[in-house]
Amino acid sequence: MFTKSLIFCSRLFMYSLSFCCLLLVASCSPVSDKDTIPQPLSNKSTRTVAAGISGLNWADGRDNFVDGWVIPSGLTSGDSYSVVAAKTEAILNGFSANVSGVNTIRIPINPPSVINSSVWWGRYKGVIDKATSKGWKVIIACWEGASSKDGKIDNTTDFWSMWNTITNDYKANGNVFFEPFNEPHGYTLSQLTAIYADFLSRYPTVPKGRIILDGQGYSEDVKGVGADTRFNGCLLGLHNYAFWSTRSASGWQTDWRNRIGSYGSRTVITEFGATMNSGKDYQNGNQSDNEIAYIVATSDVCRNDGIASVYWPGLRDGDSYSLLTRGGSGTNITISTVSPSGVFRLRYGWGL
């Protein structure tokens, strides 16, 4: 009897305790779905993209396909190292003021600019040194000459001599990235990957995470290069342009994702662009316009899929695609925006 009474009292105490807990929970404000379900970030600037790159191409007004020195807009062949550095300071400050969040420039290089007793490389380094001292990332990309434009290296000996010099000068600088060859459309996949494998074997001390290997064709598809396990850890360069096709916004999204495949975390869109001086509204314009559909889709894919991008071009004199324009003279260079809605879409793609 004593034992049964003790058990009864114990059970009564437990039931009472449970009832009190229920009353306590019921008296509290109900927990909303917002509190219990993880919410998406309202500002995706914290998202992860390849090497944290958010960039602009700084291009030669003649285009980067030249047979002599490549000279980005605003620089001149007679500029000294100090003048190049001062002009770079002004231009980068203009980039930041007009396109908040930019942290990378992509600049051209070619063998004539570096080797054959060229004095330009010693001066041109002012761009790289000034940019990296300010904390910017610099992508150094090799272009072929204007006289061939066949998607192949013009002179293999000169090509490797150029990269010997560049990598020796900057392999220890963690903000410098090396893009062996722009738009290698003259090569089959196996020929291209052989060149890339040679690059890695020649420069084993360059971290793979600072090497950008362009996709096959006009850098238009990264899947073939990305699937080659020899290049695990390397970044992948991708290009795509509105003038290549006509699609809806959803069609452009599908097209981008088909070109990227499963390699989004390694992909850097090193070139994409459309007409910026036409007054088109890339923020709210009618998406029946192919360029608007393309820019909208590109920014959506970059933002939602976490894809790094470098707009073509951020600055290039005389280019209708140029997002920015240059004024002033000498080292007193000013930069202004050509298309505010283009800037909006680019920054949206960066998660800003």
C-alpha positions, 0 to 999 in steps of 0.5 A: 500500500505504501509503495502504491501510494508513493508511485501515485504521488510521483505520477501526480507530480510529473503530470502537474509539472508537465501541465505547468510547462504547457501553460508556460509555453501557451502563455508565450507569444507564438514563434513566427515562421521567420524565427524558425525558418532560415531566411535568405541573406538580404545582402548577398555581398557575403556570398562566396565567388571564385577568388572573391573577384568583382571586376572590370576590364581595362582595355586598349582603345585599339582593342587588346589585339595589337601587334605592338605594346598593349596600352590600356586607355588613358596611358600612353607609350611615353609614360614613365613608371611613375606616370603610369602609377599616378594615372592608375591611381586616378583611374582606380579611384574613378572606378571605385567612385562609379562602381562601388564594390569593384575590387579587380581589374583585368588587363592585357599583356602580349609578348611585345610588351614584355620581351625583346628589350621592351621598355614598356614592361618596366613602365607597365608594371606601374599598373600592377604595383599601384593596383595591388598596393591598394588591395586590388586584384589584377588579372594579367591576360595574354592576347594574340596579335592583331595580324593573326587573330586565329585563336593560337599563340603567335610565337611559342618561344616568345610566349613562354619567355613572356610568362617567365618574366611575368611569373618571376615578377609576380608569383609571390604577389597574392593579388596577381592572377595569371590567365595564360591565353585569351579566347583560344578558339584555334585549338582542339580541347586536347591541344588546349589542355596540353598547353595548360598542362605545360603552363602548370609544369613550367610554373609549379610555384604559382598557386593554382588558385591564381591561374585562370584557364580559359574555356574552349573556343572563344572561352565560351564553355568551361566544362571540358577544361574543368573536367580535366583533373590536372587542373583541379584547383585552377580557376576557369575563364568564361565569355558570353555575349548578347550578339552571339544569339537572341534569347529570352532572359530565361533562355540566357540563364539556361545558356549561361548555366549550360556553359558553366556546368558544375564548375560555378565555384571555379568560374570567373566570367572574365568577359560579358557586355552589351551596348551601354551608350544607347540609353537602354534601361537595364534595370527596368527596361523591356526584356523583349530587347535581347541585350536587356534580357542578356544583361538581366539574365547574366546578373541574375545568374551571377547573383543567385549562383555565386559566379564571379564576373569581370565586365567588358569593358569597364573602360575602353576609349571609343567602345560602345560597350564601355561602362565608364568613360574617361575625361581630364588630361595627363594624370588628372584623369576623371571617370564618369558613368555611361549607363547607371542601369548597367552599373546597377545590374553589374553590382546586382550580379556581385550581390550588392 
